[in-house]
Amino acid sequence: MSSQGGIQSVTEVAKALEKHPAVLFYFSTLSCAVGEALEPKVRDMIARDYPKIEFVWINMNAAPEVLGAYQVFVEPTILLFVHGKEYLRRSRNIHLAELQGAIQRIYDLAFSN
């Protein structure tokens, strides 16, 4: 992974999906004010409330191959994968409380024992 923005290739995405039971990919650029403001809030929520989810930021300017493969066209975009399957996609106008509720439902189903 590059320091320029984490994952930059589809191969790196696949490796992250193999390594972690759940991955939240956060797509944005350094020039998007909304994406920059929301990113630390989402990162903190994941770290605090969902320990089995790995947070991965993807710089959209550095990963055109990934954007095409996962059909990410606007920023910010959030994709949540559990056991390699996409379960959640949110783009542009992302409301933190709604996002947290959606993640909580998926997390409870995937990881409750």
Secondary structure, DSSP 8 states (H G I E B T S, - for coil): -BTTTB--SHHHHHHHHHH-SEEEEEEE-TT-HHHHHHHHHHHHHHHHH-TTEEEEEEEGGG-HHHHHHTT--SSSEEEEEETTEEEEEEESS--HHHHHHHHHHHHHHHH--
